Amino acid sequence: MEQTTFLSLMYAGGAVMWPLFGLLALAVVVIVERVITFALVSGKRAVLDRTKAERPLSILDLITTLSPVLGFLGTVTGMINAFKAVSNAATVQLQVVASGLYEALYTTAFGLIIAVITTLASHLLGLWLDSLCDEDPKK
């Protein structure tokens, strides 16, 4: 049985997997940065300026919107590759069609997973931000 590695999944998903991975990396950086910032502010019992503190969270919202769209773009390119392979083949074999579908399903799943992670993180960080902005430091 062939061992599945991260790189093999990235290659199996096609070219669209790389921008999706970039979005995931950016999301992780924003999430970690906001958690550290909010934890430090919470520890100091300070009040944040909502406008400045919300700005990085809008990046998560953008990633939430873009990642499924890119995933579906990967689906379309995978289907194009599958049909191109079928049209170029003298006889149609299941393996020819399956390789394009394989690519399509990986990108769709990866895009949706990123969207779920960023939606959840954005919501939870928004709730945390609400509590930090509404607290009175004099209490």
Secondary structure, DSSP 8 states (H G I E B T S, - for coil): -----HHHHHHHH-TTHHHHHHHHHHHHHHHHHHHHHHHHHHHHT----HHHHHHHHHHHHHHHHHHHHHHHHHHHHHHHHHHHHHHH-SS--HHHHHHHHHHHHHHHHHHHHHHHHHHHHHHHHHHHHHHHHH--TT-
